[in-house]
Structure formats: structure tokens, C-alpha cells
Amino acid sequence: MPSKLYQKQGSILAFYDQIALIAANNCHEWEIMTQKIADETDRRILKELQADARITNNDLAERVGLSPSPCLRRLRRMEEAGIIRGYTTLVDPIIEGWTMAAIATIRLSRQHEDEIVMFEEAIRGWDEVLECHLVTGSRDYVLKVMSAGLEQYERFIKEKIARLKCVASIETSFIMNTIKERRV
């Protein structure tokens, strides 16, 4: 029978094997995605759309040096290939009553599938959580959370996050100022 140390090392190795598999899959997806971008003109189209997603096809074509029809064909091809996943309107958070942003890091009590599913399903249903990322390191998740103020954030933590039995700890940093924000 293997020793406890060996069993623990074996589970750690299995964990790193899973991380390596995720990284390999992401690299493979990245390779496929870059193959779908035909050339520098596609990259210029993407850059222009990132700057202004409401640009007309005629203006876009002019900026990237194409006539409108080939520009539209490239645009549609990139949409169909999943390179362009959609178009979004960015709304000022104050309109939602959100005046405070926080970064919350979460550590789960265990990394068992049932706890992971419980946490992720709960997060998907909370409007306050703008982003949720599964991460490596001493924490399991990083959240970007918006609220109307400190009292509302405290209520969110107490009434939602802390009530999840799978959460072992929560650490919060409040965003004082955003120096750079870029959407890709």
C-alpha cells in the first residue's frame, strides 16, 4: 500500500497533469484561432472594430484599405469562425447604481467537483459579479464585483458568498482607480 506522502504527491502530480492538459488545449485552440485570421488585413479589421464596434462597413473598408464587399466577406468569415464572438455595449456602472468595484479572491474548502459546480452555478446567477476566473496559486477564483457601496458589498459577501458551504476564505481588494482597461 502506498504511503500517505506518495498518495499526496500522486494527487499533486495528477493536478499538474490536468493543468498541463488545459494549457495544451488552450494552445491548440490558440493555434486554430490564429489559423482562422488570414492576414494583417484581418488583424486591422479586428483592431478597428475593437476601437469602434459601431463603425459602418464602408468606413471600416476604407480604414483597412479594402472595398466594402471584400471587407464584409472577411468580417462575416471571422464571425462564423468564432473569432468575433459578438458586439457589446459598455454601460456606465453608475447607471446600475454601482459606484464601487472590488476584486475578491476565493479559496474553496476542497476542489471536489460538487463544490466547484456549486460555486460556479451560484456565481453565474449573481449580477454583482462581472467576471469570475478560475486561477492557479493559493486562491481558486478571482472575481470582479460591483456594488453601490461598502454596505452593499458587505451584504453581498455575507448573504451570498459566505453562505456557500464550499467557500473556505474570501479576500477583498477595493479598486481605487482604473489605470487601463482594454477589452479584447
Backbone hydrogen bonds in HBPLUS format (Angstrom, degrees):
<---DONOR---> <-ACCEPTOR-->    atom                        ^
c    i                          cat <-CA-CA->   ^        H-A-AA   ^      H-
h    n   atom  resd res      DA  || num        DHA   H-A  angle D-A-AA Bond
n    s   type  num  typ     dist DA aas  dist angle  dist       angle   num
A0007-GLN N   A0003-SER O   2.93 MM   4  6.25 159.4  1.97 149.7 155.8     1
A0008-LYS N   A0004-LYS O   2.84 MM   4  6.08 160.0  1.88 151.7 156.8     2
A0009-GLN N   A0005-LEU O   2.85 MM   4  6.09 165.6  1.87 153.2 157.4     3
A0010-GLY N   A0006-TYR O   2.74 MM   4  5.91 152.7  1.81 148.7 157.2     4
A0011-SER N   A0007-GLN O   2.97 MM   4  6.28 151.5  2.05 146.2 152.9     5
A0012-ILE N   A0008-LYS O   2.93 MM   4  6.23 153.3  2.00 149.3 157.3     6
A0013-LEU N   A0009-GLN O   2.81 MM   4  6.06 156.9  1.86 149.5 156.0     7
A0014-ALA N   A0010-GLY O   2.89 MM   4  6.13 151.7  1.97 142.6 150.8     8
A0015-PHE N   A0011-SER O   2.88 MM   4  6.11 150.6  1.97 142.0 149.9     9
A0016-TYR N   A0012-ILE O   2.93 MM   4  6.29 159.6  1.97 151.5 156.0    10
A0017-ASP N   A0013-LEU O   2.83 MM   4  6.08 145.1  1.95 144.4 154.9    11
A0018-GLN N   A0014-ALA O   2.96 MM   4  6.27 148.6  2.06 144.5 152.4    12
A0018-GLN N   A0015-PHE O   3.07 MM   3  5.10 117.1  2.48  94.4 109.5    13
A0019-ILE N   A0015-PHE O   2.98 MM   4  6.37 155.9  2.04 149.7 156.5    14
A0020-ALA N   A0016-TYR O   2.88 MM   4  6.07 158.9  1.93 145.0 150.9    15
A0021-LEU N   A0017-ASP O   2.93 MM   4  6.16 149.3  2.02 142.9 151.3    16
A0022-ILE N   A0018-GLN O   2.91 MM   4  6.23 157.9  1.96 151.4 157.0    17
A0023-ALA N   A0019-ILE O   2.89 MM   4  6.14 166.1  1.91 154.6 158.3    18
A0024-ALA N   A0020-ALA O   2.84 MM   4  6.02 155.6  1.90 144.7 152.0    19
A0025-ASN N   A0021-LEU O   2.85 MM   4  6.08 159.5  1.89 149.3 154.9    20
A0026-ASN N   A0022-ILE O   2.85 MM   4  6.12 161.2  1.89 153.3 158.6    21
A0027-CYS N   A0023-ALA O   2.85 MM   4  6.07 154.9  1.91 148.3 155.4    22
A0028-HIS N   A0024-ALA O   2.84 MM   4  6.07 157.1  1.90 148.4 155.0    23
A0029-GLU N   A0025-ASN O   2.82 MM   4  6.09 160.6  1.85 152.4 157.7    24
A0030-TRP N   A0026-ASN O   2.82 MM   4  5.99 152.9  1.90 143.5 151.6    25
A0031-GLU N   A0027-CYS O   2.85 MM   4  6.14 155.7  1.91 149.2 155.4    26
A0032-ILE N   A0028-HIS O   2.97 MM   4  6.27 160.6  2.00 151.3 156.2    27
A0033-MET N   A0029-GLU O   2.86 MM   4  6.05 162.9  1.89 151.4 156.3    28
A0034-THR N   A0030-TRP O   2.87 MM   4  6.08 161.4  1.91 152.7 157.4    29
A0035-GLN N   A0031-GLU O   3.06 MM   4  6.24 139.9  2.23 140.0 150.5    30
A0035-GLN N   A0032-ILE O   3.16 MM   3  5.15 125.9  2.47  93.5 107.6    31
A0036-LYS N   A0032-ILE O   3.23 MM   4  6.56 130.0  2.50 138.4 151.1    32
A0036-LYS N   A0033-MET O   3.01 MM   3  5.16 136.3  2.21  99.3 111.7    33
A0037-ILE N   A0034-THR O   3.34 MM   3  5.28 147.4  2.45  95.0 103.8    34
A0043-ARG N   A0039-ASP O   3.31 MM   4  6.74 155.2  2.38 143.8 150.6    35
A0044-ARG N   A0040-GLU O   2.90 MM   4  6.23 150.0  1.99 146.2 154.3    36
A0045-ILE N   A0041-THR O   2.92 MM   4  6.21 155.3  1.98 150.1 156.9    37
A0046-LEU N   A0042-ASP O   2.98 MM   4  6.28 161.9  2.01 152.0 156.3    38
A0047-LYS N   A0043-ARG O   2.92 MM   4  6.16 156.3  1.98 146.1 152.9    39
A0048-GLU N   A0044-ARG O   2.93 MM   4  6.14 161.3  1.97 151.2 155.5    40
A0049-LEU N   A0045-ILE O   2.96 MM   4  6.20 159.2  2.01 152.0 157.9    41
A0050-GLN N   A0046-LEU O   2.91 MM   4  6.11 147.8  2.01 146.3 155.1    42
A0051-ALA N   A0047-LYS O   3.14 MM   4  6.38 143.4  2.28 140.8 150.0    43
A0052-ASP N   A0048-GLU O   2.92 MM   4  6.18 148.1  2.02 145.2 154.6    44
A0055-ILE N   A0052-ASP O   3.30 MM   3  5.67 163.4  2.33 114.7 115.7    45
A0060-LEU N   A0056-THR O   2.89 MM   4  6.10 161.9  1.93 154.3 160.2    46
A0061-ALA N   A0057-ASN O   2.81 MM   4  5.93 164.1  1.83 150.8 155.1    47
A0062-GLU N   A0058-ASN O   3.04 MM   4  6.24 158.4  2.09 145.0 150.7    48
A0063-ARG N   A0059-ASP O   2.98 MM   4  6.21 159.1  2.02 149.4 154.7    49
A0064-VAL N   A0060-LEU O   3.06 MM   4  6.33 146.2  2.18 151.2 159.7    50
A0065-GLY N   A0061-ALA O   2.96 MM   4  5.94 111.2  2.45 139.8 155.5    51
A0066-LEU N   A0061-ALA O   2.85 MM   5  4.83 170.4  1.86 145.2 145.5    52
A0065-GLY N   A0062-GLU O   3.35 MM   3  5.17 154.6  2.41  96.0 103.4    53
A0071-CYS N   A0067-SER O   3.27 MM   4  6.36 157.7  2.32 155.6 162.1    54
A0072-LEU N   A0068-PRO O   2.92 MM   4  6.10 159.4  1.96 154.0 158.8    55
A0073-ARG N   A0069-SER O   2.98 MM   4  6.26 156.2  2.04 151.4 158.3    56
A0074-ARG N   A0070-PRO O   3.00 MM   4  6.21 159.8  2.05 146.4 150.9    57
A0075-LEU N   A0071-CYS O   2.96 MM   4  6.19 160.5  1.99 148.9 154.8    58
A0076-ARG N   A0072-LEU O   2.87 MM   4  6.09 168.4  1.88 154.9 157.1    59
A0077-ARG N   A0073-ARG O   2.93 MM   4  6.09 158.1  1.98 147.5 153.9    60
A0078-MET N   A0074-ARG O   2.96 MM   4  6.21 158.3  2.00 151.6 156.7    61
A0079-GLU N   A0075-LEU O   2.97 MM   4  6.27 146.1  2.09 146.4 156.6    62
A0080-GLU N   A0076-ARG O   2.87 MM   4  6.11 166.0  1.89 154.8 158.0    63
A0081-ALA N   A0077-ARG O   2.92 MM   4  6.05 145.2  2.04 142.9 152.7    64
A0083-ILE N   A0078-MET O   2.95 MM   5  5.16 130.6  2.20 158.4 165.4    65
A0084-ILE N   A0078-MET O   3.17 MM   6  5.77 164.3  2.20 121.2 122.8    66
A0082-GLY N   A0079-GLU O   3.11 MM   3  5.26 152.9  2.19 102.5 110.9    67
A0095-ILE N   A0092-ASP O   2.99 MM   3  5.74 149.4  2.08 123.3 130.1    68
A0096-GLU N   A0093-PRO O   2.98 MM   3  5.32 132.3  2.22 104.8 117.0    69
A0098-TRP N   A0093-PRO O   3.01 MM   5  5.21 151.3  2.09 147.5 138.4    70
A0097-GLY N   A0094-ILE O   2.83 MM   3  4.72 150.0  1.92  99.5 109.4    71
A0099-THR N   A0147-SER O   2.89 MM  48  6.28 131.0  2.14 135.3 144.7    72
A0100-MET N   A0147-SER O   2.98 MM  47  5.33 159.1  2.02 163.4 159.4    73
A0147-SER N   A0100-MET O   2.87 MM  47  5.33 150.6  1.96 153.8 160.4    74
A0175-ILE N   A0101-ALA O   2.92 MM  74  5.48 168.2  1.93 140.0 143.8    75
A0102-ALA N   A0145-VAL O   2.78 MM  43  5.15 153.1  1.86 154.2 161.1    76
A0145-VAL N   A0102-ALA O   2.84 MM  43  5.15 167.6  1.86 151.5 155.7    77
A0103-ILE N   A0173-SER O   2.74 MM  70  5.22 169.0  1.75 163.6 167.5    78
A0173-SER N   A0103-ILE O   2.86 MM  70  5.22 154.7  1.93 148.0 156.6    79
A0104-ALA N   A0143-LEU O   2.94 MM  39  5.06 152.9  2.01 137.6 145.9    80
A0143-LEU N   A0104-ALA O   2.74 MM  39  5.06 162.9  1.77 154.9 160.7    81
A0105-THR N   A0171-GLU O   2.73 MM  66  5.19 161.9  1.77 155.0 161.3    82
A0171-GLU N   A0105-THR O   2.94 MM  66  5.19 155.8  2.00 148.1 154.8    83
A0106-ILE N   A0141-TYR O   2.88 MM  35  5.08 163.0  1.91 143.1 148.0    84
A0140-ASP N   A0106-ILE O   2.81 MM  34  5.82 154.4  1.87 146.8 155.5    85
A0141-TYR N   A0106-ILE O   3.07 MM  35  5.08 159.2  2.11 144.0 147.4    86
A0107-ARG N   A0169-SER O   3.02 MM  62  5.25 163.1  2.05 147.0 148.3    87
A0168-ALA N   A0107-ARG O   2.77 MM  61  5.56 154.0  1.83 147.0 155.3    88
A0169-SER N   A0107-ARG O   3.16 MM  62  5.25 155.4  2.22 142.3 144.3    89
A0109-SER N   A0166-CYS O   2.69 MM  57  5.44 158.8  1.73 148.2 153.1    90
A0115-GLU N   A0112-HIS O   3.03 MM   3  5.48 123.2  2.36 110.3 124.0    91
A0116-ILE N   A0112-HIS O   3.00 MM   4  6.26 161.3  2.03 159.1 165.2    92
A0117-VAL N   A0113-GLU O   2.88 MM   4  6.04 168.5  1.89 157.0 159.7    93
A0118-MET N   A0114-ASP O   3.01 MM   4  6.09 157.0  2.06 137.7 144.4    94
A0119-PHE N   A0115-GLU O   2.94 MM   4  6.12 166.0  1.96 149.9 153.0    95
A0120-GLU N   A0116-ILE O   2.93 MM   4  6.10 176.7  1.93 158.4 159.5    96
A0121-GLU N   A0117-VAL O   2.91 MM   4  5.93 160.8  1.95 151.4 156.6    97
A0122-ALA N   A0118-MET O   3.14 MM   4  6.25 158.6  2.19 144.0 149.8    98
A0123-ILE N   A0119-PHE O   2.99 MM   4  6.23 165.8  2.01 157.4 161.1    99
A0124-ARG N   A0120-GLU O   3.12 MM   4  6.25 158.6  2.17 145.3 150.2   100
A0125-GLY N   A0122-ALA O   3.07 MM   3  5.48 143.8  2.21 108.2 118.3   101
A0126-TRP N   A0123-ILE O   3.14 MM   3  5.47 169.9  2.15 116.7 119.8   102
A0129-VAL N   A0126-TRP O   3.25 MM   3  5.81 150.1  2.35 112.2 119.3   103
A0146-MET N   A0128-GLU O   2.87 MM  18  5.17 159.8  1.91 144.1 149.7   104
A0130-LEU N   A0144-LYS O   2.81 MM  14  5.57 148.5  1.91 158.7 168.8   105
A0144-LYS N   A0131-GLU O   3.04 MM  13  5.07 156.6  2.09 132.2 135.7   106
A0133-HIS N   A0142-VAL O   2.86 MM   9  5.19 156.0  1.92 147.5 155.6   107
A0142-VAL N   A0133-HIS O   2.88 MM   9  5.19 148.5  1.98 142.9 153.3   108
A0135-VAL N   A0140-ASP O   2.89 MM   5  5.40 164.8  1.91 133.8 138.7   109
A0153-TYR N   A0149-GLY O   2.95 MM   4  6.21 153.3  2.03 150.1 158.6   110
A0154-GLU N   A0150-LEU O   2.88 MM   4  6.09 163.5  1.91 152.2 156.4   111
A0155-ARG N   A0151-GLU O   2.96 MM   4  6.21 155.7  2.02 144.4 151.2   112
A0156-PHE N   A0152-GLN O   2.88 MM   4  6.13 155.3  1.94 144.9 151.7   113
A0157-ILE N   A0153-TYR O   2.91 MM   4  6.26 161.0  1.95 156.0 160.3   114
A0158-LYS N   A0154-GLU O   2.88 MM   4  6.11 172.2  1.88 155.7 157.9   115
A0159-GLU N   A0155-ARG O   2.72 MM   4  5.65 166.2  1.74 154.1 158.7   116
A0160-LYS N   A0156-PHE O   2.95 MM   4  5.46 138.2  2.13 135.6 143.7   117
A0161-ILE N   A0156-PHE O   3.39 MM   5  6.87 149.6  2.49 146.0 152.4   118
A0162-ALA N   A0157-ILE O   2.78 MM   5  5.76 172.1  1.79 166.1 168.5   119
A0164-LEU N   A0161-ILE O   3.06 MM   3  5.69 162.2  2.09 117.9 123.6   120
A0167-VAL N   A0164-LEU O   3.15 MM   3  5.74 167.6  2.17 119.1 122.9   121
